[in-house]
Amino acid sequence: MRILHLTDSLGPGGKERQIVELLRGLLAHRDIKSFVAVTDEEEVRYEIGCELAQVIQLVRRGKRDLRLFKNLYDLVSDLKVDIIHSWNPMCSILAAPVAKVCGTAFVNGFVRDAPPHIPLWNKYFLMGKLTIPFSDIVVANSHAGLAAYHIPERKGLCIYNGFNPERVSNLTNEAELRSILGITTPNVVGMIANFTPRKDYATFVEVACRICQLRNDVTFVAVGTGETLSRVRDRVPPEYAPRVKFLGRRKDVESIANLFTVGVLVTNSRLHGEGISNAITECMALGKPIVATNDGGTPELVLEGQTGFLVPSHDAEALTGRVLELLNDRGLASEFGREGRRRIGAAFSLDAMTNAYLRLYRGVADRRARATLSEGAVASAINAGVEVCHDEDRTRDADRSAN
């Protein structure tokens, strides 16, 4: 079975990491041949070895380069692809007509988040809606995502992100990393997310300042970069700056998360709802208790009062209270951490994700094959009927000539 993964990016992000993890999981299955087609030309990318997949650059000249359809059609035809799996709305727009023309199964993976309110004029919503009828299946990483985009039950499937335990098996020594980062406090509260309007770093910083005012044994760490970074950093008063650290983009994210006493993810739910957050998954796999915004797919990952706490969006007081509760009760924090690690191993494992995608791929390929056979049988029956009609016509013509 030959599968083409179509994505706009292989840069450092949650979706891209899931593509790489899935490719690793599929590697053990010799009947699967994977390809990855990328439409951007960014220099910073996850490295995908040739043993995982062949990576193909689709040359794109501008945002509305219609030649991409032709390039993708040629690629699918040349590679004899059985399934196209798109990973974002624009790629789904590309994949839908090409899959239809080529007779290829189409797995539509445009649902990666779970916005609470989607305006009808939202371009991603519109692109997704346009491609649903052409999809064999629409796959999301949360049930909340399927509901947010109103995916019909017969078309929708939820497959949770899978976590590869190898990512937390070779971490930087904690004392060494603390020294490098200049962290001297016993407690660390951290958030891992890009600095975009969709993430509520403003509330995270407000909570950091509140707690720094109350106690001096906590350092707050933000990992990520983006357009809102400088604005958020300017909110920190100089007296708290040594204990509110902005680390930018890091390659050792798991090692940094291992320093956390509490992992936090605060979302701007006016603009965004999480799917299944890779940052939260990493922290839970490391045995860290979580405090996160109660939106999107997060309640499917973080179980309230069992693996962490869920708080209302934009509520600095509630977030402060829950973080302090875990800092003050190390027994509760440890219990949440143990349950979180257990939950990741049971419901969000790499094997569980890989096996779910294997069932999906084999199922849609089998249905496509049976549909093709049925179409062939119908065509044969029609042709046979035409021949019978021709034979009857020739017999009647012969009878008329004889008379």
C-alpha atoms as a printed R data frame, in Angstrom:
    type eleno elety resid chain resno       x       y       z
1   ATOM     1    CA   MET     A     1   0.000   0.000   0.000
2   ATOM     2    CA   ARG     A     2   1.475   3.348  -1.076
3   ATOM     3    CA   ILE     A     3   0.499   6.375   1.040
4   ATOM     4    CA   LEU     A     4   1.250  10.003   0.210
5   ATOM     5    CA   HIS     A     5   1.174  12.403   3.178
6   ATOM     6    CA   LEU     A     6   0.490  15.919   1.908
7   ATOM     7    CA   THR     A     7   1.406  18.799   4.228
8   ATOM     8    CA   ASP     A     8   2.120  22.502   4.027
9   ATOM     9    CA   SER     A     9   5.022  22.264   6.458
10  ATOM    10    CA   LEU     A    10   7.529  20.020   8.208
11  ATOM    11    CA   GLY     A    11   8.674  22.748  10.567
12  ATOM    12    CA   PRO     A    12   8.735  22.496  14.368
13  ATOM    13    CA   GLY     A    13   5.082  22.057  15.338
14  ATOM    14    CA   GLY     A    14   2.625  19.596  16.820
15  ATOM    15    CA   LYS     A    15   1.077  18.477  13.539
16  ATOM    16    CA   GLU     A    16   4.474  17.970  11.942
17  ATOM    17    CA   ARG     A    17   5.710  15.971  14.916
18  ATOM    18    CA   GLN     A    18   2.693  13.683  14.603
19  ATOM    19    CA   ILE     A    19   3.468  13.048  10.939
20  ATOM    20    CA   VAL     A    20   7.018  12.031  11.854
21  ATOM    21    CA   GLU     A    21   5.856   9.822  14.733
22  ATOM    22    CA   LEU     A    22   3.304   8.130  12.490
23  ATOM    23    CA   LEU     A    23   5.955   7.463   9.851
24  ATOM    24    CA   ARG     A    24   8.119   5.848  12.546
25  ATOM    25    CA   GLY     A    25   5.215   3.706  13.660
26  ATOM    26    CA   LEU     A    26   4.452   2.602  10.094
27  ATOM    27    CA   LEU     A    27   8.075   1.666   9.420
28  ATOM    28    CA   ALA     A    28   7.633  -1.807  10.967
29  ATOM    29    CA   HIS     A    29   4.869  -2.665   8.489
30  ATOM    30    CA   ARG     A    30   6.571  -3.801   5.317
31  ATOM    31    CA   ASP     A    31   3.402  -3.631   3.233
32  ATOM    32    CA   ILE     A    32   3.306   0.173   3.716
33  ATOM    33    CA   LYS     A    33   5.368   2.511   1.541
34  ATOM    34    CA   SER     A    34   5.283   6.134   2.710
35  ATOM    35    CA   PHE     A    35   5.881   9.370   0.825
36  ATOM    36    CA   VAL     A    36   5.674  12.967   2.085
37  ATOM    37    CA   ALA     A    37   4.934  15.903  -0.219
38  ATOM    38    CA   VAL     A    38   5.578  19.402   1.195
39  ATOM    39    CA   THR     A    39   4.298  22.650  -0.301
40  ATOM    40    CA   ASP     A    40   6.431  25.154   1.629
41  ATOM    41    CA   GLU     A    41  10.161  25.751   1.260
42  ATOM    42    CA   GLU     A    42  11.134  26.487   4.866
43  ATOM    43    CA   GLU     A    43  14.676  25.677   5.878
44  ATOM    44    CA   VAL     A    44  13.858  24.564   9.447
45  ATOM    45    CA   ARG     A    45  12.301  21.113   9.249
46  ATOM    46    CA   TYR     A    46  12.065  17.844  11.072
47  ATOM    47    CA   GLU     A    47  14.598  15.471   9.640
48  ATOM    48    CA   ILE     A    48  12.928  12.491   7.989
49  ATOM    49    CA   GLY     A    49  15.325   9.704   7.099
50  ATOM    50    CA   CYS     A    50  14.935   7.917   3.787
51  ATOM    51    CA   GLU     A    51  14.063   4.756   5.705
52  ATOM    52    CA   LEU     A    52  10.898   6.484   7.002
53  ATOM    53    CA   ALA     A    53   9.688   8.120   3.801
54  ATOM    54    CA   GLN     A    54  10.721   9.791   0.590
55  ATOM    55    CA   VAL     A    55  10.217  13.562   0.988
56  ATOM    56    CA   ILE     A    56   9.191  15.431  -2.171
57  ATOM    57    CA   GLN     A    57   9.124  19.217  -2.549
58  ATOM    58    CA   LEU     A    58   6.137  20.493  -4.507
59  ATOM    59    CA   VAL     A    59   7.341  23.738  -6.063
60  ATOM    60    CA   ARG     A    60   4.921  26.550  -5.324
61  ATOM    61    CA   ARG     A    61   5.100  29.966  -6.977
62  ATOM    62    CA   GLY     A    62   2.773  32.147  -4.939
63  ATOM    63    CA   LYS     A    63  -0.266  31.359  -2.796
64  ATOM    64    CA   ARG     A    64  -2.584  30.782  -5.748
65  ATOM    65    CA   ASP     A    65  -0.331  28.701  -7.981
66  ATOM    66    CA   LEU     A    66  -2.802  26.458  -9.826
67  ATOM    67    CA   ARG     A    67   0.076  24.424 -11.241
68  ATOM    68    CA   LEU     A    68   0.214  22.693  -7.867
69  ATOM    69    CA   PHE     A    69  -2.840  20.648  -8.892
70  ATOM    70    CA   LYS     A    70  -1.044  19.441 -12.016
71  ATOM    71    CA   ASN     A    71   2.174  18.750 -10.077
72  ATOM    72    CA   LEU     A    72   0.281  16.757  -7.460
73  ATOM    73    CA   TYR     A    73  -1.634  14.842 -10.142
74  ATOM    74    CA   ASP     A    74   1.637  13.900 -11.861
75  ATOM    75    CA   LEU     A    75   3.161  12.842  -8.535
76  ATOM    76    CA   VAL     A    76   0.203  10.660  -7.540
77  ATOM    77    CA   SER     A    77   0.124   9.065 -10.981
78  ATOM    78    CA   ASP     A    78   3.884   8.448 -11.134
79  ATOM    79    CA   LEU     A    79   4.071   6.970  -7.630
80  ATOM    80    CA   LYS     A    80   0.890   4.903  -8.130
81  ATOM    81    CA   VAL     A    81  -0.405   6.141  -4.792
82  ATOM    82    CA   ASP     A    82  -3.234   4.203  -3.133
83  ATOM    83    CA   ILE     A    83  -4.113   6.810  -0.477
84  ATOM    84    CA   ILE     A    84  -3.611  10.565  -0.180
85  ATOM    85    CA   HIS     A    85  -3.604  11.758   3.429
86  ATOM    86    CA   SER     A    86  -3.808  15.559   3.681
87  ATOM    87    CA   TRP     A    87  -2.817  17.266   6.929
88  ATOM    88    CA   ASN     A    88  -4.221  20.792   6.662
89  ATOM    89    CA   PRO     A    89  -7.107  22.642   4.934
90  ATOM    90    CA   MET     A    90  -5.161  24.000   1.952
91  ATOM    91    CA   CYS     A    91  -3.628  20.593   1.245
92  ATOM    92    CA   SER     A    92  -7.115  19.086   1.411
93  ATOM    93    CA   ILE     A    93  -8.221  21.544  -1.287
94  ATOM    94    CA   LEU     A    94  -5.332  20.267  -3.427
95  ATOM    95    CA   ALA     A    95  -5.913  16.602  -2.642
96  ATOM    96    CA   ALA     A    96  -9.691  16.369  -3.129
97  ATOM    97    CA   PRO     A    97  -9.891  16.828  -6.922
98  ATOM    98    CA   VAL     A    98  -6.646  14.952  -7.570
99  ATOM    99    CA   ALA     A    99  -7.829  11.934  -5.571
100 ATOM   100    CA   LYS     A   100 -11.138  12.008  -7.448
101 ATOM   101    CA   VAL     A   101  -9.505  12.123 -10.887
102 ATOM   102    CA   CYS     A   102  -6.886   9.481 -10.016
103 ATOM   103    CA   GLY     A   103  -9.355   7.151  -8.306
104 ATOM   104    CA   THR     A   104  -7.237   7.319  -5.138
105 ATOM   105    CA   ALA     A   105  -8.599   7.027  -1.598
106 ATOM   106    CA   PHE     A   106  -8.635  10.351   0.247
107 ATOM   107    CA   VAL     A   107  -8.062  10.637   4.010
108 ATOM   108    CA   ASN     A   108  -8.843  14.225   4.988
109 ATOM   109    CA   GLY     A   109  -6.901  15.328   8.067
110 ATOM   110    CA   PHE     A   110  -7.706  19.041   8.084
111 ATOM   111    CA   VAL     A   111  -9.249  18.944  11.592
112 ATOM   112    CA   ARG     A   112  -6.384  19.579  14.030
113 ATOM   113    CA   ASP     A   113  -8.051  21.940  16.508
114 ATOM   114    CA   ALA     A   114 -11.479  22.479  18.081
115 ATOM   115    CA   PRO     A   115 -12.497  26.167  17.932
116 ATOM   116    CA   PRO     A   116 -15.474  27.018  20.159
117 ATOM   117    CA   HIS     A   117 -16.985  29.386  17.599
118 ATOM   118    CA   ILE     A   118 -16.261  29.142  13.878
119 ATOM   119    CA   PRO     A   119 -17.685  31.952  11.707
120 ATOM   120    CA   LEU     A   120 -19.181  30.696   8.457
121 ATOM   121    CA   TRP     A   121 -16.780  32.965   6.550
122 ATOM   122    CA   ASN     A   122 -13.696  31.472   8.228
123 ATOM   123    CA   LYS     A   123 -11.496  30.371   5.327
124 ATOM   124    CA   TYR     A   124 -10.337  27.158   7.012
125 ATOM   125    CA   PHE     A   125 -13.917  26.205   7.826
126 ATOM   126    CA   LEU     A   126 -14.966  26.892   4.246
127 ATOM   127    CA   MET     A   127 -12.043  24.935   2.774
128 ATOM   128    CA   GLY     A   128 -12.789  22.022   5.059
129 ATOM   129    CA   LYS     A   129 -16.486  22.017   4.195
130 ATOM   130    CA   LEU     A   130 -15.691  22.032   0.483
131 ATOM   131    CA   THR     A   131 -13.519  18.918   0.794
132 ATOM   132    CA   ILE     A   132 -15.697  16.779   3.088
133 ATOM   133    CA   PRO     A   133 -17.918  15.357   0.276
134 ATOM   134    CA   PHE     A   134 -14.825  14.145  -1.598
135 ATOM   135    CA   SER     A   135 -13.319  12.457   1.459
136 ATOM   136    CA   ASP     A   136 -13.406   8.760   2.198
137 ATOM   137    CA   ILE     A   137 -12.960   9.748   5.845
138 ATOM   138    CA   VAL     A   138 -12.284  12.921   7.841
139 ATOM   139    CA   VAL     A   139  -9.881  12.141  10.658
140 ATOM   140    CA   ALA     A   140  -9.352  14.392  13.694
141 ATOM   141    CA   ASN     A   141  -7.191  14.079  16.793
142 ATOM   142    CA   SER     A   142 -10.094  14.866  19.145
143 ATOM   143    CA   HIS     A   143 -13.824  14.259  19.344
144 ATOM   144    CA   ALA     A   144 -14.183  17.966  20.124
145 ATOM   145    CA   GLY     A   145 -12.628  18.770  16.736
146 ATOM   146    CA   LEU     A   146 -15.134  16.616  14.865
147 ATOM   147    CA   ALA     A   147 -17.981  18.351  16.707
148 ATOM   148    CA   ALA     A   148 -16.549  21.856  16.173
149 ATOM   149    CA   TYR     A   149 -16.371  21.399  12.401
150 ATOM   150    CA   HIS     A   150 -19.729  19.597  12.237
151 ATOM   151    CA   ILE     A   151 -18.289  16.507  10.578
152 ATOM   152    CA   PRO     A   152 -21.066  14.005   9.719
153 ATOM   153    CA   GLU     A   153 -20.895  10.916  11.922
154 ATOM   154    CA   ARG     A   154 -20.574   8.573   8.943
155 ATOM   155    CA   LYS     A   155 -17.535  10.536   7.699
156 ATOM   156    CA   GLY     A   156 -15.724  11.356  10.942
157 ATOM   157    CA   LEU     A   157 -13.112   9.401  12.883
158 ATOM   158    CA   CYS     A   158 -11.083  10.397  15.948
159 ATOM   159    CA   ILE     A   159  -7.533   9.063  16.298
160 ATOM   160    CA   TYR     A   160  -5.641  10.434  19.284
161 ATOM   161    CA   ASN     A   161  -2.053  11.626  18.920
162 ATOM   162    CA   GLY     A   162   0.497   8.985  19.836
163 ATOM   163    CA   PHE     A   163   3.479   9.653  22.080
164 ATOM   164    CA   ASN     A   164   6.807   7.962  21.413
165 ATOM   165    CA   PRO     A   165   8.413   7.083  24.797
166 ATOM   166    CA   GLU     A   166  11.874   7.263  23.218
167 ATOM   167    CA   ARG     A   167  11.519  11.049  23.327
168 ATOM   168    CA   VAL     A   168  11.901  11.019  27.111
169 ATOM   169    CA   SER     A   169  14.522   8.275  27.379
170 ATOM   170    CA   ASN     A   170  17.709  10.318  26.919
171 ATOM   171    CA   LEU     A   171  17.259  13.608  28.750
172 ATOM   172    CA   THR     A   172  19.841  16.208  29.711
173 ATOM   173    CA   ASN     A   173  20.956  15.954  33.327
174 ATOM   174    CA   GLU     A   174  18.611  18.070  35.437
175 ATOM   175    CA   ALA     A   175  21.305  19.783  37.509
176 ATOM   176    CA   GLU     A   176  23.320  20.583  34.390
177 ATOM   177    CA   LEU     A   177  20.302  22.043  32.594
178 ATOM   178    CA   ARG     A   178  19.322  24.122  35.620
179 ATOM   179    CA   SER     A   179  22.817  25.576  35.678
180 ATOM   180    CA   ILE     A   180  22.728  26.377  31.947
181 ATOM   181    CA   LEU     A   181  19.325  28.086  32.237
182 ATOM   182    CA   GLY     A   182  20.134  29.883  35.480
183 ATOM   183    CA   ILE     A   183  17.284  28.290  37.451
184 ATOM   184    CA   THR     A   184  18.011  28.235  41.182
185 ATOM   185    CA   THR     A   185  14.527  27.808  42.691
186 ATOM   186    CA   PRO     A   186  13.250  24.349  43.716
187 ATOM   187    CA   ASN     A   187   9.984  24.792  41.800
188 ATOM   188    CA   VAL     A   188   9.486  25.419  38.088
189 ATOM   189    CA   VAL     A   189   6.176  26.194  36.358
190 ATOM   190    CA   GLY     A   190   6.386  25.966  32.578
191 ATOM   191    CA   MET     A   191   4.398  26.487  29.404
192 ATOM   192    CA   ILE     A   192   5.435  25.221  25.968
193 ATOM   193    CA   ALA     A   193   3.682  26.916  23.043
194 ATOM   194    CA   ASN     A   194   4.321  29.288  20.171
195 ATOM   195    CA   PHE     A   195   3.783  32.978  20.884
196 ATOM   196    CA   THR     A   196   0.710  33.581  18.736
197 ATOM   197    CA   PRO     A   197  -2.657  35.235  19.481
198 ATOM   198    CA   ARG     A   198  -4.139  31.733  19.877
199 ATOM   199    CA   LYS     A   199  -2.101  31.121  23.046
200 ATOM   200    CA   ASP     A   200  -2.882  33.146  26.162
201 ATOM   201    CA   TYR     A   201   0.629  33.935  27.342
202 ATOM   202    CA   ALA     A   202  -0.673  37.209  28.799
203 ATOM   203    CA   THR     A   203  -2.570  35.291  31.481
204 ATOM   204    CA   PHE     A   204   0.431  32.994  32.066
205 ATOM   205    CA   VAL     A   205   2.655  36.027  32.724
206 ATOM   206    CA   GLU     A   206   0.025  37.636  34.964
207 ATOM   207    CA   VAL     A   207  -0.096  34.457  37.057
208 ATOM   208    CA   ALA     A   208   3.710  34.320  37.147
209 ATOM   209    CA   CYS     A   209   3.881  37.855  38.526
210 ATOM   210    CA   ARG     A   210   1.177  37.148  41.118
211 ATOM   211    CA   ILE     A   211   2.979  34.071  42.413
212 ATOM   212    CA   CYS     A   212   6.418  35.720  42.316
213 ATOM   213    CA   GLN     A   213   4.962  38.425  44.546
214 ATOM   214    CA   LEU     A   214   3.753  35.774  47.031
215 ATOM   215    CA   ARG     A   215   6.809  33.512  47.149
216 ATOM   216    CA   ASN     A   216  10.400  33.354  45.972
217 ATOM   217    CA   ASP     A   217  10.802  29.601  45.404
218 ATOM   218    CA   VAL     A   218   9.287  29.404  41.897
219 ATOM   219    CA   THR     A   219  10.685  30.114  38.432
220 ATOM   220    CA   PHE     A   220   8.347  30.443  35.456
221 ATOM   221    CA   VAL     A   221   9.570  29.223  32.073
222 ATOM   222    CA   ALA     A   222   8.083  29.895  28.624
223 ATOM   223    CA   VAL     A   223   9.356  27.829  25.680
224 ATOM   224    CA   GLY     A   224   8.567  29.039  22.174
225 ATOM   225    CA   THR     A   225   8.805  31.983  19.837
226 ATOM   226    CA   GLY     A   226   6.483  34.001  17.637
227 ATOM   227    CA   GLU     A   227   4.847  37.312  16.887
228 ATOM   228    CA   THR     A   228   3.599  38.112  20.410
229 ATOM   229    CA   LEU     A   229   6.824  37.259  22.273
230 ATOM   230    CA   SER     A   230   8.214  40.789  22.681
231 ATOM   231    CA   ARG     A   231   4.842  42.194  23.745
232 ATOM   232    CA   VAL     A   232   4.358  39.480  26.391
233 ATOM   233    CA   ARG     A   233   7.934  39.778  27.667
234 ATOM   234    CA   ASP     A   234   7.456  43.521  28.197
235 ATOM   235    CA   ARG     A   235   4.668  42.757  30.696
236 ATOM   236    CA   VAL     A   236   7.144  41.348  33.226
237 ATOM   237    CA   PRO     A   237   8.295  43.918  35.841
238 ATOM   238    CA   PRO     A   238  12.112  44.133  36.168
239 ATOM   239    CA   GLU     A   239  12.055  42.769  39.730
240 ATOM   240    CA   TYR     A   240  10.502  39.487  38.527
241 ATOM   241    CA   ALA     A   241  12.452  39.132  35.289
242 ATOM   242    CA   PRO     A   242  15.114  36.778  36.751
243 ATOM   243    CA   ARG     A   243  12.344  34.306  37.659
244 ATOM   244    CA   VAL     A   244  10.232  34.618  34.483
245 ATOM   245    CA   LYS     A   245  12.381  33.193  31.701
246 ATOM   246    CA   PHE     A   246  11.669  33.210  27.958
247 ATOM   247    CA   LEU     A   247  13.757  30.484  26.336
248 ATOM   248    CA   GLY     A   248  12.708  30.892  22.698
249 ATOM   249    CA   ARG     A   249  12.709  27.938  20.327
250 ATOM   250    CA   ARG     A   250  14.473  24.900  21.782
251 ATOM   251    CA   LYS     A   251  15.407  21.460  20.511
252 ATOM   252    CA   ASP     A   252  15.585  20.014  24.038
253 ATOM   253    CA   VAL     A   253  11.929  20.613  24.896
254 ATOM   254    CA   GLU     A   254  11.498  17.268  26.687
255 ATOM   255    CA   SER     A   255  14.522  17.913  28.914
256 ATOM   256    CA   ILE     A   256  13.161  21.358  29.822
257 ATOM   257    CA   ALA     A   257   9.683  19.941  30.534
258 ATOM   258    CA   ASN     A   258  11.352  17.435  32.837
259 ATOM   259    CA   LEU     A   259  12.327  20.359  35.093
260 ATOM   260    CA   PHE     A   260   8.686  21.398  35.578
261 ATOM   261    CA   THR     A   261   6.959  21.021  38.906
262 ATOM   262    CA   VAL     A   262   3.714  21.964  37.150
263 ATOM   263    CA   GLY     A   263   2.988  22.068  33.411
264 ATOM   264    CA   VAL     A   264   0.630  24.782  32.176
265 ATOM   265    CA   LEU     A   265  -1.149  25.442  28.875
266 ATOM   266    CA   VAL     A   266  -3.314  28.551  28.616
267 ATOM   267    CA   THR     A   267  -5.328  29.005  25.439
268 ATOM   268    CA   ASN     A   268  -7.067  32.093  24.066
269 ATOM   269    CA   SER     A   269 -10.409  30.370  23.621
270 ATOM   270    CA   ARG     A   270 -11.890  33.412  21.877
271 ATOM   271    CA   LEU     A   271  -9.702  32.468  18.922
272 ATOM   272    CA   HIS     A   272  -8.721  28.855  19.417
273 ATOM   273    CA   GLY     A   273  -9.604  25.499  20.910
274 ATOM   274    CA   GLU     A   274  -6.907  22.879  21.339
275 ATOM   275    CA   GLY     A   275  -7.109  19.522  19.641
276 ATOM   276    CA   ILE     A   276  -4.863  17.138  21.556
277 ATOM   277    CA   SER     A   277  -1.910  19.237  22.692
278 ATOM   278    CA   ASN     A   278   1.508  17.692  22.137
279 ATOM   279    CA   ALA     A   279   2.945  19.965  24.824
280 ATOM   280    CA   ILE     A   280   0.525  18.652  27.441
281 ATOM   281    CA   THR     A   281   1.129  15.080  26.273
282 ATOM   282    CA   GLU     A   282   4.884  15.514  26.730
283 ATOM   283    CA   CYS     A   283   4.466  16.851  30.258
284 ATOM   284    CA   MET     A   284   2.078  14.054  31.235
285 ATOM   285    CA   ALA     A   285   4.430  11.422  29.800
286 ATOM   286    CA   LEU     A   286   7.119  12.886  32.062
287 ATOM   287    CA   GLY     A   287   4.853  12.522  35.093
288 ATOM   288    CA   LYS     A   288   4.004  16.212  35.489
289 ATOM   289    CA   PRO     A   289   0.657  17.491  36.846
290 ATOM   290    CA   ILE     A   290  -1.178  19.807  34.457
291 ATOM   291    CA   VAL     A   291  -3.194  22.993  34.763
292 ATOM   292    CA   ALA     A   292  -4.819  23.895  31.449
293 ATOM   293    CA   THR     A   293  -7.651  25.873  29.900
294 ATOM   294    CA   ASN     A   294 -10.890  23.907  29.794
295 ATOM   295    CA   ASP     A   295 -11.528  24.024  26.048
296 ATOM   296    CA   GLY     A   296 -11.444  21.966  22.872
297 ATOM   297    CA   GLY     A   297  -9.990  18.495  23.174
298 ATOM   298    CA   THR     A   298  -8.031  19.216  26.368
299 ATOM   299    CA   PRO     A   299 -10.655  17.568  28.658
300 ATOM   300    CA   GLU     A   300 -10.185  14.386  26.591
301 ATOM   301    CA   LEU     A   301  -6.515  14.426  27.598
302 ATOM   302    CA   VAL     A   302  -6.431  16.024  31.043
303 ATOM   303    CA   LEU     A   303  -8.908  14.400  33.430
304 ATOM   304    CA   GLU     A   304 -10.116  16.958  35.949
305 ATOM   305    CA   GLY     A   305  -9.024  16.080  39.469
306 ATOM   306    CA   GLN     A   306  -7.160  12.967  38.275
307 ATOM   307    CA   THR     A   307  -4.257  14.072  36.077
308 ATOM   308    CA   GLY     A   308  -4.562  17.827  36.593
309 ATOM   309    CA   PHE     A   309  -6.909  20.774  36.812
310 ATOM   310    CA   LEU     A   310  -8.979  22.482  34.123
311 ATOM   311    CA   VAL     A   311  -9.641  26.213  34.495
312 ATOM   312    CA   PRO     A   312 -11.845  28.734  32.652
313 ATOM   313    CA   SER     A   313 -10.182  30.719  29.894
314 ATOM   314    CA   HIS     A   314  -8.733  34.167  30.672
315 ATOM   315    CA   ASP     A   315  -9.178  33.551  34.408
316 ATOM   316    CA   ALA     A   316  -5.888  34.466  36.081
317 ATOM   317    CA   GLU     A   317  -7.327  34.040  39.567
318 ATOM   318    CA   ALA     A   318  -8.459  30.458  38.944
319 ATOM   319    CA   LEU     A   319  -5.175  29.554  37.258
320 ATOM   320    CA   THR     A   320  -3.187  31.083  40.121
321 ATOM   321    CA   GLY     A   321  -5.195  29.140  42.687
322 ATOM   322    CA   ARG     A   322  -4.739  25.774  40.964
323 ATOM   323    CA   VAL     A   323  -1.000  26.252  40.385
324 ATOM   324    CA   LEU     A   324  -0.529  27.213  44.030
325 ATOM   325    CA   GLU     A   325  -2.565  24.204  45.136
326 ATOM   326    CA   LEU     A   326  -0.160  21.862  43.342
327 ATOM   327    CA   LEU     A   327   2.926  23.741  44.554
328 ATOM   328    CA   ASN     A   328   1.662  23.499  48.133
329 ATOM   329    CA   ASP     A   329   0.591  19.841  47.975
330 ATOM   330    CA   ARG     A   330   3.451  17.794  46.525
331 ATOM   331    CA   GLY     A   331   1.623  14.555  47.303
332 ATOM   332    CA   LEU     A   332  -1.318  15.590  45.119
333 ATOM   333    CA   ALA     A   333   1.054  16.800  42.396
334 ATOM   334    CA   SER     A   334   2.875  13.441  42.409
335 ATOM   335    CA   GLU     A   335  -0.409  11.526  42.266
336 ATOM   336    CA   PHE     A   336  -1.601  13.579  39.283
337 ATOM   337    CA   GLY     A   337   1.758  13.030  37.610
338 ATOM   338    CA   ARG     A   338   1.634   9.248  38.050
339 ATOM   339    CA   GLU     A   339  -1.924   9.058  36.726
340 ATOM   340    CA   GLY     A   340  -1.003  11.291  33.785
341 ATOM   341    CA   ARG     A   341   1.924   9.087  32.786
342 ATOM   342    CA   ARG     A   342  -0.297   6.018  33.054
343 ATOM   343    CA   ARG     A   343  -2.975   7.688  30.907
344 ATOM   344    CA   ILE     A   344  -0.520   8.540  28.123
345 ATOM   345    CA   GLY     A   345   0.761   4.951  28.064
346 ATOM   346    CA   ALA     A   346  -2.771   3.541  27.896
347 ATOM   347    CA   ALA     A   347  -4.723   5.879  25.595
348 ATOM   348    CA   PHE     A   348  -2.147   7.997  23.750
349 ATOM   349    CA   SER     A   349   0.603   5.542  22.895
350 ATOM   350    CA   LEU     A   350   2.413   5.478  19.576
351 ATOM   351    CA   ASP     A   351   1.278   1.887  19.042
352 ATOM   352    CA   ALA     A   352  -2.370   2.825  19.613
353 ATOM   353    CA   MET     A   353  -2.148   5.673  17.092
354 ATOM   354    CA   THR     A   354  -0.254   3.609  14.509
355 ATOM   355    CA   ASN     A   355  -2.670   0.679  14.750
356 ATOM   356    CA   ALA     A   356  -5.664   3.013  14.416
357 ATOM   357    CA   TYR     A   357  -4.215   4.570  11.258
358 ATOM   358    CA   LEU     A   358  -3.361   1.136   9.864
359 ATOM   359    CA   ARG     A   359  -6.975   0.028  10.307
360 ATOM   360    CA   LEU     A   360  -8.112   3.262   8.675
361 ATOM   361    CA   TYR     A   361  -5.753   2.991   5.702
362 ATOM   362    CA   ARG     A   362  -6.517  -0.665   5.071
363 ATOM   363    CA   GLY     A   363 -10.219  -0.054   5.461
364 ATOM   364    CA   VAL     A   364 -10.424   2.819   2.955
365 ATOM   365    CA   ALA     A   365  -8.112   1.002   0.517
366 ATOM   366    CA   ASP     A   366 -10.295  -2.106   0.745
367 ATOM   367    CA   ARG     A   367 -13.480  -0.092   0.215
368 ATOM   368    CA   ARG     A   368 -11.891   1.699  -2.729
369 ATOM   369    CA   ALA     A   369 -10.796  -1.621  -4.245
370 ATOM   370    CA   ARG     A   370 -14.269  -3.123  -3.811
371 ATOM   371    CA   ALA     A   371 -15.865  -0.011  -5.300
372 ATOM   372    CA   THR     A   372 -13.521  -0.271  -8.295
373 ATOM   373    CA   LEU     A   373 -14.384  -3.936  -8.725
374 ATOM   374    CA   SER     A   374 -18.085  -3.115  -8.496
375 ATOM   375    CA   GLU     A   375 -17.730  -0.362 -11.072
376 ATOM   376    CA   GLY     A   376 -15.870  -2.810 -13.291
377 ATOM   377    CA   ALA     A   377 -18.609  -5.413 -12.854
378 ATOM   378    CA   VAL     A   378 -21.286  -2.860 -13.689
379 ATOM   379    CA   ALA     A   379 -19.332  -1.755 -16.764
380 ATOM   380    CA   SER     A   380 -18.934  -5.413 -17.843
381 ATOM   381    CA   ALA     A   381 -22.644  -6.021 -17.355
382 ATOM   382    CA   ILE     A   382 -23.499  -2.919 -19.382
383 ATOM   383    CA   ASN     A   383 -21.112  -3.959 -22.133
384 ATOM   384    CA   ALA     A   384 -22.558  -7.475 -22.107
385 ATOM   385    CA   GLY     A   385 -26.052  -6.024 -22.309
386 ATOM   386    CA   VAL     A   386 -25.034  -3.850 -25.226
387 ATOM   387    CA   GLU     A   387 -23.600  -6.900 -27.024
388 ATOM   388    CA   VAL     A   388 -26.828  -8.862 -26.382
389 ATOM   389    CA   CYS     A   389 -28.859  -5.979 -27.788
390 ATOM   390    CA   HIS     A   390 -26.594  -5.866 -30.844
391 ATOM   391    CA   ASP     A   391 -26.991  -9.641 -31.329
392 ATOM   392    CA   GLU     A   392 -30.778  -9.324 -31.090
393 ATOM   393    CA   ASP     A   393 -30.750  -6.466 -33.590
394 ATOM   394    CA   ARG     A   394 -28.633  -8.511 -36.012
395 ATOM   395    CA   THR     A   395 -30.996 -11.494 -35.657
396 ATOM   396    CA   ARG     A   396 -34.049  -9.344 -36.396
397 ATOM   397    CA   ASP     A   397 -32.312  -7.799 -39.387
398 ATOM   398    CA   ALA     A   398 -31.475 -11.294 -40.705
399 ATOM   399    CA   ASP     A   399 -35.080 -12.447 -40.235
400 ATOM   400    CA   ARG     A   400 -36.375  -9.459 -42.157
401 ATOM   401    CA   SER     A   401 -33.955 -10.143 -45.005
402 ATOM   402    CA   ALA     A   402 -35.052 -13.817 -45.161
403 ATOM   403    CA   ASN     A   403 -38.715 -12.794 -45.397
